[in-house]
Amino acid sequence: MGKFDGRVALVTGAARGQGRSHAVQLAREGADLVLVDAPGPVGSVPYPLGTEDELAETAALVEKEDRRAVVVAADVRHADRMRAAADTAIGEFGRLDIAVVNAGIVTYHQLADMPDQAWQDMIDVNLTGAANTVRAVLPHMIERRYGRIVVTSSQAGRRGVPNLAHYCAAKWGLIGLVKTVALETAPHLGITCNAITPGGVDTPMMRHDEVYRTFVPELDAPTVADMEERLRQMNPQPITWIEPTDITHAVLFLAAEESRYITGSVIDVAAGFNANNVA
Ligand SMILES: NC(=O)c1ccc[n+]([C@@H]2O[C@H](COP(=O)([O-])OP(=O)(O)OC[C@H]3O[C@@H](n4cnc5c(N)ncnc54)[C@H](O)[C@@H]3O)[C@@H](O)[C@H]2O)c1
């Protein structure tokens, strides 16, 4: 018997990386899935985002676990598309129990010379997109007085990070959103809303030249190996990467029935990087 037998979960950013890991593990534990991703290009993002093919691959992995997957190619920036995605869950499965609010982007600029588009895209995707997702699922959860909302913030939502003012602002904003939704839904008893704040996770978001240049600015053409060396120096626990599955364990914990009195909380999965945070 799976931990999530009979449950239905919506996962944004499900085409790859952490979102795919969360979706497949939820399916392994019995959940049916609504998978949202493939937004097309986002103007200021220099690396490719998830595609419809990758989204279909995640769906195939869910189906391999003998669960159903419905794919929604949508951009979380569009509130109406997110409402339609939530309605799809109800239409296809008759319920929506879990929302994993995971879609996100990253770009790197000092605030003094950050292009307007970079600021706007970041807030639109990482903050408004997440809010759109939570707003879309909440009415269904409130109606049924049951829901588990898990939002992916970041260690950059717990401290300042040079080159990431826009990302930090969005990810700190998500903590405020989560705590507020936790208070607003607390009277319904069955609904919880929590955040996870990962450290450096090995996903496509972190494997391209702009990241390597930002982490190792003293080299002209740093490689992934140079950046990995820097990550090893940064992490108190002696590791290079956190794996997507490490984040998934925390998602599944917060999505479970047993976590019913955990709401408005933030869980660091960051190899000790969080231990220096003041918040
Ligand atoms: N990788 C890390 O080191 C790290 C650390 C802390 C937090 N995070 C956060 O974890 C989450 C997952 O990222 P990941 O590491 O799996 O990276 P990723 O780039 O592999 O996955 C992110 C997914 O979100 C999707 N997405 C982006 N913008 C979208 C939009 N507008 N509409 C719909 N989908 C969109 C992408 O297409 C992609 O498939 C993000 O919110 C990210 O900010 C990542």
The ligand as an SDF file (V2000), in Angstrom:
LIG
                    3D

 44 48  0  0  0  0  0  0  0  0999 V2000
   18.6880   23.6310   -8.3820 N   0  0  0  0  0  0  0  0  0  0  0  0
   18.9710   24.3380   -7.2780 C   0  0  0  0  0  0  0  0  0  0  0  0
   20.1280   24.4260   -6.8420 O   0  0  0  0  0  0  0  0  0  0  0  0
   17.8520   24.9990   -6.5050 C   0  0  0  0  0  0  0  0  0  0  0  0
   18.1290   25.4580   -5.2090 C   0  0  0  0  0  0  0  0  0  0  0  0
   17.0990   26.0370   -4.4630 C   0  0  0  0  0  0  0  0  0  0  0  0
   15.8410   26.1720   -5.0070 C   0  0  0  0  0  0  0  0  0  0  0  0
   15.6110   25.7300   -6.2830 N   0  0  0  0  0  0  0  0  0  0  0  0
   14.2470   25.8550   -6.8020 C   0  0  0  0  0  0  0  0  0  0  0  0
   13.7620   24.5540   -7.0730 O   0  0  0  0  0  0  0  0  0  0  0  0
   12.7220   24.6340   -8.0500 C   0  0  0  0  0  0  0  0  0  0  0  0
   12.9260   23.5740   -9.1060 C   0  0  0  0  0  0  0  0  0  0  0  0
   14.0770   23.8780   -9.8680 O   0  0  0  0  0  0  0  0  0  0  0  0
   15.0890   22.7640  -10.4380 P   0  0  0  0  0  0  0  0  0  0  0  0
   16.3090   22.8550   -9.6320 O   0  0  0  0  0  0  0  0  0  0  0  0
   14.4050   21.4660  -10.5680 O   0  0  0  0  0  0  0  0  0  0  0  0
   15.4340   23.4100  -11.8680 O   0  0  0  0  0  0  0  0  0  0  0  0
   14.9560   23.0380  -13.3480 P   0  0  0  0  0  0  0  0  0  0  0  0
   15.2950   24.2050  -14.1780 O   0  0  0  0  0  0  0  0  0  0  0  0
   15.5030   21.7230  -13.7280 O   0  0  0  0  0  0  0  0  0  0  0  0
   13.3740   22.8570  -13.2170 O   0  0  0  0  0  0  0  0  0  0  0  0
   12.4970   23.9300  -13.1220 C   0  0  0  0  0  0  0  0  0  0  0  0
   11.2950   23.6360  -13.9810 C   0  0  0  0  0  0  0  0  0  0  0  0
   10.3810   24.7420  -13.8600 O   0  0  0  0  0  0  0  0  0  0  0  0
    9.8570   24.9970  -15.1300 C   0  0  0  0  0  0  0  0  0  0  0  0
    9.3950   26.3840  -15.2720 N   0  0  0  0  0  0  0  0  0  0  0  0
   10.1630   27.4950  -15.2340 C   0  0  0  0  0  0  0  0  0  0  0  0
    9.4230   28.5810  -15.4880 N   0  0  0  0  0  0  0  0  0  0  0  0
    8.1530   28.1340  -15.6960 C   0  0  0  0  0  0  0  0  0  0  0  0
    6.9350   28.7710  -16.0050 C   0  0  0  0  0  0  0  0  0  0  0  0
    6.8650   30.0970  -16.1810 N   0  0  0  0  0  0  0  0  0  0  0  0
    5.8270   28.0240  -16.1320 N   0  0  0  0  0  0  0  0  0  0  0  0
    5.8810   26.6810  -15.9870 C   0  0  0  0  0  0  0  0  0  0  0  0
    7.0130   26.0120  -15.6960 N   0  0  0  0  0  0  0  0  0  0  0  0
    8.1390   26.7350  -15.5530 C   0  0  0  0  0  0  0  0  0  0  0  0
   11.0060   24.7330  -16.0830 C   0  0  0  0  0  0  0  0  0  0  0  0
   10.5450   24.5440  -17.4150 O   0  0  0  0  0  0  0  0  0  0  0  0
   11.6690   23.5300  -15.4640 C   0  0  0  0  0  0  0  0  0  0  0  0
   11.2210   22.3200  -16.0070 O   0  0  0  0  0  0  0  0  0  0  0  0
   12.7530   26.0680   -8.5620 C   0  0  0  0  0  0  0  0  0  0  0  0
   11.7200   26.8100   -7.9440 O   0  0  0  0  0  0  0  0  0  0  0  0
   14.1100   26.5750   -8.1080 C   0  0  0  0  0  0  0  0  0  0  0  0
   14.1260   27.9800   -7.9570 O   0  0  0  0  0  0  0  0  0  0  0  0
   16.5820   25.1530   -7.0340 C   0  0  0  0  0  0  0  0  0  0  0  0
  1  2  1  0
  2  3  2  0
  2  4  1  0
  4  5  1  0
  4 44  2  0
  5  6  2  0
  6  7  1  0
  7  8  2  0
  8  9  1  0
  8 44  1  0
  9 10  1  0
  9 42  1  0
 10 11  1  0
 11 12  1  0
 11 40  1  0
 12 13  1  0
 13 14  1  0
 14 15  2  0
 14 16  1  0
 14 17  1  0
 17 18  1  0
 18 19  2  0
 18 20  1  0
 18 21  1  0
 21 22  1  0
 22 23  1  0
 23 24  1  0
 23 38  1  0
 24 25  1  0
 25 26  1  0
 25 36  1  0
 26 27  1  0
 26 35  1  0
 27 28  2  0
 28 29  1  0
 29 30  1  0
 29 35  2  0
 30 31  1  0
 30 32  2  0
 32 33  1  0
 33 34  2  0
 34 35  1  0
 36 37  1  0
 36 38  1  0
 38 39  1  0
 40 41  1  0
 40 42  1  0
 42 43  1  0
M  CHG  2   8   1  16  -1
M  END
$$$$
